[in-house]
């Protein structure tokens, strides 16, 4: 289990919720776009929960305040994004890597930032399979 800290995945996951992570799920399947996963960022020794939005070879771009994946605007591009992060655009997701974003993109530190960057399968803890609430 992992406790959510912060609002970067709001409204899907909210601060202080507990999530159950299936740690063996990806032993039998590959991570997919749309999966919400827990992963480790070894450089800063922290576990994070975000959503996979792009896989190896996909091109991420930031145009007129919106994020585009392979020249297609993300579904939630109706709101301008105030911080494009510090990666250089257009950005191609490297081989065997995943590009992660928080559902609450306005307050998420995610793959748009060099500090987090893209992640490899080896750094994935598992797939979020259940959400609980603090009692």
N, C-alpha and C positions, 0 to 999 in steps of 0.2 A: 504494500500500500504506500501511497505517496500523498502528502498533504499539499494542496494548492496554496501558493503564497502569491498574492497580488491579483490584478485584474486583467492580465494580458490575454486570457482566454475567455473572458466574459463576452457573451452570456452563456457559452457552452459550459464553462467551468468557472466557479466563482471562488473568491478568497475564502480560505479555511475549509473548503470541501476536501473530502478524501476520495481518491480514485484507486481502483484496483488495476494493476498492470499485469498483463499476461506476459510473463518473461519467456515463454517458449513458443509463442505464436509465430514468430518469424523464423523458427527452426523449420517450419513446414510451408511457409509462403513468404513472398517478398513484400516489403513495405510498398504501399500504394498511395497515390495522390488522394488526399482526403482523410487518410488515417490520422488520428490524434495519438501521439506517442510520447513516451517518456524517454529522455536521452541524457547522457552525461556529456558535459563540456569539460574535458580533462584539464584544459589550460587554466580554468578558474575553479575547478573542483566543485561543480554544482550540478544538480539534476534539474532538468527543465521539462515542461510539457508544452508542446506546440503541435501544429498541424502541418503535414507534408503537403506542399503546394506545387512542387516541381521535382523532377528526377534528372538523372544524368543526361546531358545533351540539351535540356530545355534552356531557353534563353529568357532571362528576366530583364525587363526594361522598366524605366521610370519615365513616363511621358505626361506632361501637363498635370502633375499631381496624382497620377494613377499608376498602379503596377500592372504590367502586361506580362503574360507568359506566352512565349511563342507568338507574339503579335496579337494576342487575344486579351482584352481587358478582363481582370478578375471580376467575378460576378458582383462583388461588393464595391466596385469602383465608383458607386454613386456619391461617395464622400471623398473629398480630396484628402490625400495623405500628407500630413504636415512635415514628416521627417522621412526622407528617402534612405536614411542610414549613411554609412560611410564606405560602402563597396562602390566599385566603378561599374557603371552601366554602359552598354548592355553587358550583362553578366551571364556567362554560360556555366551551368552546373557541371562540375567535373565528374569524370567517370567514377562510378560507385559512391556517389554522394547524393544527398537529399537537401532540398531548400525548404526551410521551415518558416512559417509565419504564425503569429498569434492571431486568434479570431478578433480580438480587440486591437486592431493594428495600430491605432493611435497611441496606445500605451505599451506596446510590446517591444522588447529587445529580442531580436530574432536573427535570421540569416542575412538580413539587410545590414548587419553590423559585423565588422571583422572580428570583434570579441567573441561572437557566437559562430559565425560562418556557417558553411554547409557542414553536414554531419555524415559520417560513414555508418554502415550497418553495425560495425563493431561497437559504436558508441550508443546504439539504441538499447535501452533497457527493456522495452516491450511496448505492446499496444494497450492503450487505455480501453478496458472492456466494461467497466462499471463505475458509476459515480454514486458516492454516498454523501451524507450531510453530517456535520458535527452536531451532536446532541448535547 
